Amino acid sequence: MRENVKMLVFVTNVLTFFRCFFIKSPLYIWKKTISFLKITFSKTRKVVGTLLL
């Protein structure tokens, strides 16, 4: 159970970092990062789903 909490905290930190990064970054970088994040998110969701099961 502790591992899940650690993972959640890590994800929250990453999201907070990306939010700050997005606000400061130019739009074209933002769009590229969005498409990259969608791929990463779908992979991460599979991993997290596996961990939680």
Buried (B, 14 or more C-beta within 10 A) or exposed (E): EEEEEEBEEEEEEEEEEEEEEBEEEEEEEEEEBEEEBEEEEEEBEEEBEEEEE
